[in-house]
Amino acid sequence: MGEVNRTDRLYAIREELRRAGRAGTTSARLARQLEVSERTIKRDIGALQQAGAPIWAQAGPGGGYVLDASASLPPVNFTPTQAVAVAVALATLPPGSPFAVDAAAARAKLWDTLGDRDRERARRLSARVWTRPEPTPTTASPAEGDDLTPGGPSPSVLRAVEQSLGDERALAVVYAGRDGTVTRRTVEPVLLAHTQGRWYLVAWCRLREAIRWFRLDRVVEAHLTAERYVPRYVAEVGEPPAGSAPVA
């Protein structure tokens, strides 16, 4: 199961504690949200405390952790992946939607919250996300096993795919074809594409030795590997589907 890298996880822990306020939250709840062990959460809490974060343990039934109110003001910065996530959400607004013009302006301002290094990382990642603001499926797409099966990918699949694309690490997937055939493959993500109301993982498939489009809702499992890969050029995928464009 893919998990958030440590830097993003420390940031996420602090954010969850900020949102919890005086009530605080438990290591068990944080572990479930971030898909890690309680031991990892406790170790991360210790690292935050050593770095000066005013986090204290809360006594009483269930226990938990609380972030001191003095440090609970909302942050004004984003991680690169958070900036891309917001940019994707804004980019998928259908044309003519209320606040669409302001959404475009807000998307531009996102990059101003990032330092030079993070901005470049966010720019590279967002260039590998194609979007088309269309709410429902219409015609067939060039994906393996494309059909009208409802449902969406699990949070663990999404997390692994996101981290694979961002960290350039190969992904081991279990994929269900249209005819029910299930295959295990190792893929090298090239980009994510949103078109005709669905999300697709476009990747170099080592099983087929070619670029393939995989419907995300047909990815049964996805596991991040330790193997790094050199990302293929987006141009190898071809032109974006009609009406789609890179978020960048």
ABEGO torsion letter per residue (X at the ends): XBBBBAAAAAAAAAAAAAAAEAAEBBAAAAAAAAGBBAAAAAAAAAAAAAAGBBBBBBBEBGEEBBBBAAAABBBABBBAAAAAAAAAAAAABBBGBBGAAAAAAAAAAAAAABBAAAAAAAAAAAAABBBBBBABBBBBBABBGBBABBEBBBAAAAAAAAAAAAAGBBBBBBBBBAAGBBBBBBBBBABBBBBGGBBBBBBBBAAAGBBBBBBAAABABBBBBABBBBBBBAAAAEBBBBGBBBAX
